[in-house]
Amino acid sequence: MTAREIVPGVFSVGVIDWDRRVFDELIPLPYGTTYNSYLVQGGDATALIDTVDPAMTAGLMGNLDELGVEKIDYIICNHAEQDHSGSIPAVLDRFPESKVVTNEKCRDLLADHLHIPEERFITIGDGETLSLGGKTLEFIMAPWVHWPETMLTYLPEDRILFTCDFLGSHYATTSLYVPDECEVYDSAKRYYAEIMMPFRSGIKGHLQKLESRDISIIAPSHGPLHDKPAFIMDAYRDWTGDAVQNMVVLPYVSMHGSTQAMVDHLVDALVQRGVEVEPFNLSVTDIGDLAKALVDAATIVIGTPTLLFGPHPQVVYAAYLANLLRPKARYATVIGSYGWGGKTIDNLKDMLGRLKVEFIEPVYIKGYPKEADFAALDRLADEIRKKHEEAGVITA
Ligand code: FEO
């Protein structure tokens, strides 16, 4: 990768990770990612805003070499997670006069995770500024973008907001700015779903806090920059808002075809009633696609057979994840088939305890579905349609 000028005195010096396919050993990255780092050169001092994943330190150093950077005074750390902070020790070593500028919580996390000594920190608070000479960095606390210490950095002279994970996307591209809004929308929505959705109300507050700011460029630390900030801000307003869509998300597993037959029937019955549905066969599902679908669906229907005494383990995984991610769905239920007994329904209700959903009567049957069972699925489709009407997401 190469360094690129964003505006005079502000450069993109991060790296592209084309081949990374999983993050946190959990999140699929179908489009790779980038670790963006930014160099801001003022008349008096130079700052580096966030660094890169430690596996790619050499790329960052190469970009600094390319620009002939001989001195860095400040390393601004917006977020302590290692994909942004992991190269800080190497930068501190290379620029012995440099200091890490961050908030108190982030400082403590960096000390714990990267063993950075106390004397290398400058601790700042919300609204504080740092002058580089003709360029000012203002620090805006934005806790719980997904960790407790997250913050944003604003450069008023150039109207650039550096947001780290917030408003970013796992999307590897050589384009400095968003090259294709549809593709980046998709990646940004996946990313929001995977790490920020559990903090929806806080994220909403961060968006409101930014409303009074004059922003011409949003510079996240993953994915391309936004030179049309309204695109990503509006998308986030939709995702964090309370409105749900006329959509059923249906994660399921079938072992011998009984649950599959129920899923197929329910999908058709919902479509016939004007309700959109996205089924996810968990044996082949990209969990990021499922998380993305959960962002604004009105209803979650879980399809599972009973394995031994409870839900299939793949369904347990998906339900656990959904419970952690806390989508804003209003309704939930379960369909599926058992062989001889078990506590599948009770187990799943317990597993989804963090969701604020109304449980609709499940359709849980013994063996392969019979005519009466398909009729029960039709009644479930009727009920979901009625609930969506009541929620105002579908008009009668
Ligand atoms: Fe991209 Fe939370 O780190």
Boltz pocket constraint, residues with backbone or C-beta under 6 A from the ligand:
constraints:
  - pocket:
      binder: B
      contacts: [[A, 79], [A, 81], [A, 82], [A, 83], [A, 84], [A, 146], [A, 165], [A, 221], [A, 222]]
      max_distance: 6.0
